[in-house]
Amino acid sequence: MVRETELYLPVKEYLEERGYTVRGEVRSCDLAAVRGGELVLVELKMAFNLELVLQGNERKRIAAAVFLAVPRPKNCASARWRKILRLCRALGLGLLTVSPRGLVEAACLPARQAPPRIAGERERLEKEFGARTGDHNLGGSRGRPLVTAYRERALAIARCLAEGELPLGKILAATGIGNAASLLQKNHYGWFERVRRGVYCLSPGGRQALEDYADVLKRLG
């Protein structure tokens, strides 16, 4: 049985082959892809159902091109599948299918139109997308907290403090993170401890984070 996370990598590769930069789990969207000024959103599900349709229809409020992605059905000529295709076309949603071997096909393409601007959500999504240094999340995954741009910066600071306490100036110089002081003071994840004014070290939780996110830190370089 194909899981949602197993849909993500083939769909990501499909879009990257077409020139898109892809990020998983961006502001509740399973997959976001950008090419030039074009934004494409994809929602992944194990089965075509009402929840998936509702998610896709909501994403149209943000992006001009929205795909739904599901495992490829055994019978693409069935009456039900033809009804699904008609529904997607009527709603202007694209539909991608993923075979058990990871082959992706576009069953139908989205109707591209300028999306309405809903309370700046598109701008917030694009800001988060652009602030991430890489793709550290599997779309459709559940479990480990998502690696957002904020968490990336916190991890970079945690790695800087791995060898012991440091003053803020050296942390800034080593990481290049302009808002490092705010991250340390707010200590959203509980990873840092203030030794004295302007000097910080890692908490036990911070040391655990270095282990939990070792794969991310490796990619951060």
C-alpha positions as CSV (number, residue, x, y, z in Angstrom):
1,M,0.0,0.0,0.0
2,V,1.4,3.4,-1.0
3,R,1.5,5.9,1.9
4,E,1.1,9.7,1.5
5,T,4.8,10.2,2.1
6,E,5.5,7.8,-0.7
7,L,3.5,9.9,-3.1
8,Y,5.5,13.0,-2.2
9,L,8.9,12.1,-3.6
10,P,7.6,10.9,-7.1
11,V,5.5,14.1,-7.4
12,K,8.4,16.2,-6.2
13,E,10.6,14.7,-8.9
14,Y,7.9,15.1,-11.5
15,L,7.7,18.8,-10.8
16,E,11.5,19.3,-10.5
17,E,11.9,17.7,-13.9
18,R,9.7,20.5,-15.2
19,G,11.9,23.3,-13.6
20,Y,10.1,23.8,-10.3
21,T,11.7,24.2,-6.9
22,V,9.7,22.1,-4.5
23,R,9.2,22.3,-0.7
24,G,7.1,20.0,1.4
25,E,4.6,21.0,4.1
26,V,4.5,24.8,3.6
27,R,1.9,26.5,5.7
28,S,-0.3,23.4,5.8
29,C,0.0,22.7,2.1
30,D,1.4,19.2,1.4
31,L,3.6,20.4,-1.5
32,A,4.4,23.9,-2.9
33,A,6.4,24.4,-6.1
34,V,7.7,27.6,-7.6
35,R,9.0,28.3,-11.0
36,G,9.7,32.0,-11.7
37,G,6.7,33.8,-10.4
38,E,4.5,30.7,-10.8
39,L,3.1,28.9,-7.7
40,V,1.8,25.4,-7.8
41,L,0.2,23.6,-4.8
42,V,-0.4,19.9,-4.5
43,E,-2.5,18.0,-1.9
44,L,-1.7,14.3,-1.4
45,K,-4.1,11.7,-0.3
46,M,-4.3,7.9,-0.2
47,A,-7.7,7.9,-1.9
48,F,-9.8,10.4,-3.8
49,N,-12.4,11.7,-1.3
50,L,-14.4,14.7,-0.3
51,E,-11.7,15.9,2.1
52,L,-9.1,16.0,-0.7
53,V,-11.5,17.9,-3.0
54,L,-12.3,20.5,-0.2
55,Q,-8.5,21.0,0.4
56,G,-7.8,21.4,-3.2
57,N,-10.7,23.9,-3.7
58,E,-9.4,25.9,-0.7
59,R,-5.9,26.0,-2.2
60,K,-7.4,27.7,-5.3
61,R,-7.8,30.8,-3.1
62,I,-4.0,31.0,-2.9
63,A,-2.6,29.6,-6.2
64,A,-3.6,29.7,-9.8
65,A,-2.6,26.1,-10.3
66,V,-3.6,23.3,-7.9
67,F,-3.2,19.6,-8.2
68,L,-4.6,16.7,-6.3
69,A,-2.4,13.6,-6.2
70,V,-3.6,10.0,-5.4
71,P,-2.4,6.5,-6.1
72,R,-3.2,5.4,-9.6
73,P,-6.4,3.4,-9.7
74,K,-6.4,-0.2,-10.9
75,N,-9.0,0.6,-13.5
76,C,-8.6,4.0,-15.1
77,A,-11.5,3.2,-17.5
78,S,-14.1,2.8,-14.7
79,A,-17.2,4.9,-14.5
80,R,-16.2,6.2,-11.1
81,W,-12.8,7.4,-12.4
82,R,-14.4,9.1,-15.3
83,K,-16.7,11.0,-12.9
84,I,-13.7,12.0,-10.8
85,L,-12.0,13.4,-13.9
86,R,-15.1,15.4,-14.8
87,L,-15.4,16.7,-11.3
88,C,-11.7,17.9,-11.3
89,R,-12.1,19.6,-14.6
90,A,-15.3,21.3,-13.5
91,L,-13.6,22.6,-10.4
92,G,-10.4,23.6,-12.3
93,L,-8.2,21.2,-10.3
94,G,-5.4,19.1,-11.8
95,L,-5.1,15.4,-10.9
96,L,-1.9,13.5,-10.7
97,T,-1.7,9.7,-10.3
98,V,1.2,7.8,-8.8
99,S,1.8,4.2,-9.6
100,P,3.2,1.7,-7.1
101,R,6.6,2.0,-9.0
102,G,6.5,5.8,-8.5
103,L,5.5,6.8,-12.0
104,V,3.5,10.0,-12.1
105,E,1.0,10.9,-14.8
106,A,-1.2,13.9,-15.1
107,A,-4.8,12.6,-15.5
108,C,-5.9,16.2,-16.0
109,L,-4.4,19.7,-15.8
110,P,-5.6,22.5,-13.6
111,A,-7.4,25.4,-15.2
112,R,-5.0,28.3,-14.6
113,Q,-6.5,31.6,-13.5
114,A,-5.4,34.5,-11.3
115,P,-6.3,33.5,-7.7
116,P,-7.9,36.1,-5.4
117,R,-5.7,37.4,-2.6
118,I,-7.1,36.1,0.6
119,A,-5.7,38.0,3.6
120,G,-2.1,37.8,2.3
121,E,-2.0,34.0,2.6
122,R,-0.2,33.7,-0.7
123,E,2.4,36.2,0.4
124,R,3.0,34.4,3.7
125,L,3.3,31.1,1.9
126,E,5.8,32.5,-0.6
127,K,7.8,34.2,2.2
128,E,8.1,30.9,4.2
129,F,9.0,29.0,1.0
130,G,11.7,31.5,0.1
131,A,13.2,31.6,3.6
132,R,13.8,27.8,3.7
133,T,17.3,26.8,2.6
134,G,16.1,23.4,1.3
135,D,13.4,20.7,1.4
136,H,13.5,19.1,4.8
137,N,9.9,17.8,5.1
138,L,8.1,15.0,3.4
139,G,4.7,16.2,2.2
140,G,1.9,14.3,3.8
141,S,4.1,13.2,6.8
142,R,3.0,13.2,10.4
143,G,5.2,12.9,13.5
144,R,8.4,14.9,13.7
145,P,7.7,18.7,14.0
146,L,8.0,20.4,10.6
147,V,11.3,22.1,9.7
148,T,10.2,25.6,9.0
149,A,12.5,28.6,8.2
150,Y,12.3,29.5,11.9
151,R,13.3,26.0,13.0
152,E,16.2,26.0,10.5
153,R,17.6,29.2,12.1
154,A,17.2,27.8,15.6
155,L,19.0,24.6,14.6
156,A,21.9,26.6,13.1
157,I,22.2,28.5,16.4
158,A,22.0,25.2,18.4
159,R,24.8,23.7,16.3
160,C,26.9,26.8,16.9
161,L,26.5,26.3,20.7
162,A,27.3,22.5,20.5
163,E,30.8,23.0,21.9
164,G,29.8,25.2,24.8
165,E,28.6,28.7,25.8
166,L,29.2,31.7,23.5
167,P,28.4,35.4,23.6
168,L,25.8,36.8,21.3
169,G,28.4,38.5,19.1
170,K,30.2,35.3,18.3
171,I,26.9,33.5,17.6
172,L,25.9,36.3,15.2
173,A,29.3,36.1,13.4
174,A,29.3,32.3,13.2
175,T,25.7,31.9,11.9
176,G,25.0,35.2,10.1
177,I,21.5,35.1,11.5
178,G,20.4,38.7,12.0
179,N,17.6,38.0,14.4
180,A,19.6,35.5,16.5
181,A,19.1,37.6,19.7
182,S,15.4,37.4,19.3
183,L,15.5,33.6,18.7
184,L,17.6,33.1,21.8
185,Q,15.5,35.4,24.0
186,K,12.2,33.9,22.9
187,N,13.6,30.4,23.1
188,H,10.5,29.0,21.4
189,Y,11.6,25.4,21.5
190,G,13.4,25.5,24.9
191,W,16.8,24.7,23.3
192,F,18.8,27.5,24.8
193,E,19.8,28.7,28.3
194,R,21.0,32.1,29.3
195,V,24.3,31.8,31.2
196,R,24.6,35.5,31.9
197,R,23.8,38.7,30.1
198,G,24.5,38.2,26.4
199,V,25.9,34.7,26.8
200,Y,24.1,31.5,25.9
201,C,24.5,27.7,26.0
202,L,22.5,24.7,24.9
203,S,19.8,23.2,27.1
204,P,19.4,19.4,27.3
205,G,16.5,19.8,24.9
206,G,18.8,21.6,22.5
207,R,21.4,18.8,22.6
208,Q,18.6,16.3,21.9
209,A,17.5,18.5,18.9
210,L,21.0,18.2,17.4
211,E,20.4,14.4,17.4
212,D,16.8,14.5,16.3
213,Y,17.6,16.8,13.3
214,A,21.0,15.5,12.5
215,D,19.9,14.8,8.9
216,V,18.7,18.4,8.5
217,L,21.9,19.9,9.9
218,K,23.9,17.8,7.5
219,R,21.9,19.3,4.6
220,L,22.3,22.8,6.0
221,G,26.0,22.4,5.6
